[in-house]
């Protein structure tokens, strides 16, 4: 859980706070906090009140999008910080096309993971 700079904040189109995520997933807020702690979600402090928030694109159909946890693990293993992971996931890549986060939402996780693995080389 980190603070976020304005550049990365501007890349992410929408954010959700933890209680909203808990409602979407049908779980308690403590479970959402556990997902963050386990590295399955990235949460950052934003706004005046510094509330923990997660990019809205990480959720779909009442669950965490497929392939996100594995991609985050690969990036973390490559030494990426939470901010660097968010920047990579939400920076448009014309060869994908779109952003890696969009590709994960569109069930193109294999290609996203391949690119994440290539970053380590």
C-alpha positions as CSV (number, residue, x, y, z in Angstrom):
1,X,0.0,0.0,0.0
2,X,1.7,3.1,-1.2
3,X,1.0,6.7,-2.1
4,X,0.6,7.5,-5.7
5,X,2.0,10.3,-7.8
6,X,-0.1,12.5,-10.1
7,X,1.3,11.0,-13.3
8,X,0.3,7.4,-12.4
9,X,-3.0,8.6,-10.8
10,X,-3.8,10.2,-14.2
11,X,-3.2,6.9,-16.1
12,X,-5.8,5.0,-14.1
13,X,-9.3,5.9,-15.4
14,X,-11.3,5.0,-12.3
15,X,-10.8,4.0,-8.7
16,X,-12.8,2.1,-6.1
17,X,-12.5,2.2,-2.3
18,X,-12.2,-1.0,-0.3
19,X,-15.9,-1.1,1.0
20,X,-17.2,-0.8,-2.6
21,X,-14.9,-3.6,-3.7
22,X,-16.1,-5.8,-0.8
23,X,-19.7,-5.2,-1.9
24,X,-18.9,-6.0,-5.5
25,X,-17.2,-9.2,-4.5
26,X,-19.8,-10.2,-1.9
27,X,-17.1,-10.4,0.9
28,X,-16.2,-8.5,4.0
29,X,-13.8,-5.5,3.8
30,X,-11.2,-7.6,5.8
31,X,-11.1,-10.1,2.9
32,X,-10.4,-7.3,0.4
33,X,-7.6,-6.1,2.7
34,X,-6.3,-9.7,2.7
35,X,-6.3,-9.7,-1.1
36,X,-4.1,-6.5,-1.0
37,X,-1.8,-8.0,1.6
38,X,-1.4,-11.2,-0.4
39,X,-0.5,-9.2,-3.5
40,X,-3.6,-10.1,-5.5
41,X,-4.6,-6.5,-5.7
42,X,-2.8,-3.2,-5.5
43,X,-4.2,-0.5,-3.2
44,X,-2.8,3.0,-2.9
45,X,-3.7,6.0,-0.8
46,X,-5.4,8.8,-2.7
47,X,-7.2,12.0,-2.2
48,X,-7.4,14.5,0.7
49,X,-8.4,11.8,3.1
50,X,-5.8,9.4,1.8
51,X,-8.3,6.6,1.5
52,X,-7.1,3.2,0.2
53,X,-8.3,2.7,-3.3
54,X,-7.8,0.0,-6.1
55,X,-8.1,0.6,-9.9
56,X,-11.6,-0.2,-11.0
57,X,-10.3,-2.1,-14.0
58,X,-9.0,-4.8,-11.7
59,X,-12.5,-6.0,-11.1
60,X,-15.2,-7.4,-13.4
61,X,-18.2,-9.7,-13.2
62,X,-18.1,-9.7,-9.4
63,X,-14.5,-10.9,-9.1
64,X,-10.8,-9.9,-9.6
65,X,-10.0,-10.1,-13.3
66,X,-8.4,-13.3,-14.4
67,X,-4.6,-13.2,-14.7
68,X,-4.1,-10.1,-12.6
69,X,-2.7,-11.9,-9.5
70,X,-0.2,-13.9,-11.7
71,X,0.8,-10.7,-13.6
72,X,1.4,-8.8,-10.3
73,X,3.5,-11.7,-9.0
74,X,5.7,-11.7,-12.1
75,X,6.2,-7.9,-11.9
76,X,6.9,-8.0,-8.2
77,X,9.4,-10.8,-8.8
78,X,11.1,-8.5,-11.4
79,X,11.5,-5.9,-8.6
80,X,8.6,-3.6,-9.6
81,X,7.1,-1.4,-6.9
82,X,3.4,-0.9,-6.6
83,X,3.6,2.4,-8.4
84,X,5.8,0.9,-11.2
85,X,3.3,-2.0,-11.6
86,X,0.4,0.5,-12.0
87,X,2.4,2.6,-14.5
88,X,3.2,-0.5,-16.6
89,X,-0.4,-1.9,-16.4
90,X,-2.0,1.4,-17.4
91,X,0.4,2.8,-20.0
92,X,-0.9,2.3,-23.5
93,X,1.0,-0.2,-25.6
94,X,0.2,0.1,-29.3
95,X,1.5,-3.4,-29.9
96,X,-1.1,-5.0,-27.6
97,X,-3.2,-2.7,-28.5
98,X,-4.4,-0.8,-25.4
99,X,-3.0,-1.2,-21.9
100,X,-2.0,-4.4,-20.2
101,X,-4.8,-3.9,-17.8
102,X,-7.3,-3.7,-20.7
103,X,-5.8,-6.8,-22.2
104,X,-6.3,-8.7,-18.9
105,X,-9.9,-7.6,-18.8
106,X,-10.3,-8.9,-22.4
107,X,-9.0,-12.3,-21.4
108,X,-5.6,-11.7,-23.2
109,X,-3.7,-12.6,-20.0
110,X,-1.2,-14.9,-21.7
111,X,0.2,-12.1,-23.8
112,X,0.3,-9.8,-20.8
113,X,2.2,-12.3,-18.8
114,X,4.6,-13.0,-21.6
115,X,5.4,-9.3,-21.8
116,X,5.8,-9.1,-18.0
117,X,8.2,-12.1,-18.1
118,X,10.2,-10.4,-20.9
119,X,10.8,-7.4,-18.6
120,X,13.1,-9.5,-16.4
121,X,15.5,-10.2,-19.2
